[in-house]
Amino acid sequence: MQKSLKRYFPVFAFPTLAAFTIGFFIPFVMGIYLSFCKFTTVTDAKFIGIGNYLKILSDRTFLHSLWYTAAFTIVSMVLINVLAFTVAMLLTKGIQGTNAFRTVFFMPNLIGGIVLGYIWQLLLNGILANFQKTLTYNSAYGFWGLVVLMCWQQIGYMMIIYISGIQNVPGELIEAAKIDGARPAQILFHVTIPMVMPSITICTFLTLTNGFKLFDQNLALTNGEPSSMSELLALNIFNTFYGRTGYEGVGQAKAVIFFILVALIAIIQTRLTRTKEVQH
Amino acid sequence: MGVRKAKHGFAWSIFFALLSAAWVFPILLVIVNSFKKKVYISRKPFEIPIGKMFVGFENYLRGIEKIQFFDALKNSLFITVCSVAVIILCTSMCAWYISRVKSPFSTGMYYLCLFSMIVPFQMVMFTLSKLANMLHLYNPVGIILVYLGFGAGLSVFMFCGFVRGIPLEIEEAAMIDGCTPIQTFFQVVFPILKPTCITVAILQAMWIWNDYLLPYLVLDIKRFKTVPIAIQYLRGGYGSVDMGAMMAMLVLAIIPIVVFYIFCQKYIIEGVVAGAVKG
């Protein structure tokens, strides 16, 4: 079978391979190369070594956005996961109307980041107007605005994943723990949480990478204002590319660093939580 | 005991009903404001539009005209539906090929797909948009190829995970009975892959429909806007934003998604769960 299938390579594998090469592979390799070049478009690139990377070190907006992004990612990851898990626990207890609640909580996920950003801009600016402030008054408002927005959007998604994880915990295990005299808190921390560890791995992974890569919501909600102080990394990179001419190389170098950070986070996070998963 | 438990459950039901109401409040607020005269939206966002604040569908008409909303909707629909269809077809075929043909190419392709899933779009956005431009992919048909390329990683990975679970005997039997690989794939393998197709379709559709940056950089946006681009365009460069048109367009952008959600809810939620397990 292998042999006859092999002859059909052009039909089966070629279209995806070609698109993948154009849509991912060439841009990726070229991106790495260009981060060591000075250029305004891809055809006039001149190799300059690590000059672009050195320039980043003195770029204060980048360093600020790095810390801002790290803080935002951690805060939103913790909040989203704790709240989503709590809601999932409650919604697996057979409360009346569970399905309707689930439907409502999940809905914001289907709405795109740009639309979400403007929805929350209206609401939060409306509330802040009572205190004569706006979201762009200082970067802390933009920060918490973004955290609230992301919680609203992602709790539903993570809740769905946690619910399926919790429903897969065998009932006998909980019963056995109850008979052995375990208190509810003990059951939660020693039975339920270890058993849903795969879901926790996935949800923390998703919230971490989503938070770190966030762009649309940031653009729509505050657009980095006041003066780039509420800029997340992705928006900072975008503005370096398209906001200042002559900085394309620096933008690409930032993008490479961004990629390395995302990859590191993904790898470390999966390692850390995978080791806590129970084999069964 | 039984009575107490029921009482408890009832209290929780009320709690969640209130929480649900809070959850939809931001969307309701936008709907309410879309009927308000534009100068009052920023000043009095929480008031019900009555009397001189109420403008009917004026905001909608102005917004639709300003950003050519229905053209944008048409583009978004076309791009999303076609891209998802092409992704499903091409990546499922590719995944079957690389799972069944053992060669360095197959292994390499599989790991490249896995790798591409963790690469953020910013890493390739500049080079990808220039390359797409050079290859004249800046129209709604060309962008399908870009989506196939950038979305291939996740889909190939998910299809591969599923194909491995299909017993080889079924396919071999079909081949012995005289099926060509193409017939075997479409008549035997593809029907078995259906649940994964739905999962992949939902995850990709959610991404492509809402995607802003990729179409913004790849498409010739003077001619082709998608819904997120049109909405961002409404904010414009300078000067005050027409809040009335903005609210109306947000509502129009949300309606198709909510309708779609209500009809396909079961599949969407199942798709998300299945996608998470594999991812």
Interface residues (C-beta under 8 A of the other chain):
Chain A: M1 Q2 S4 L5 K6 Y8 F9 V11 F12 A13 P15 T16 L17 A19 F20 T21 I22 G23 F24 F25 I26 P27 F28 M30 G31 L34 T41 V42 L90 L91 K93 G94 I95 Q96 G97 A100 F101 R102 T103 V104 F105 F106 M107 P108 N109 L110 I111 G112 G113 I114 V115 Y118 I119 W120 L122 L123 N125 G126 A129 W152 Y157 I160 I161 S164 P198 S199 I202 C203 F205 L206 T209 F212 K213 F215 D216 L219 A220 L233 A234 I237 F238 F241 E248 G251 Q252 A255 V256 F258 F259 V262 A263 A266
Chain B: G9 F10 W12 S13 F16 A17 L19 S20 W23 V24 F25 P26 I27 L29 V30 N33 I41 S42 R43 P45 F46 C90 T91 M93 C94 W96 Y97 I98 R100 V101 K102 S103 F105 M109 L112 C113 S116 I118 V119 P120 F121 Q122 M123 V124 M125 F126 T127 L128 K130 L131 A132 L135 L145 V146 Y147 L148 G149 F150 A152 G153 V156 L168 E171 E172 M175 T180 P181 I182 F185 M206 W209 N210 D211 Y212 L213 V227 P228 I231 Q232 R235 M243 M246 M247 L250 A253 I254 I257 V258 F260 Y261 Q265 I268 I269 V272 V273 A276 V277 G279
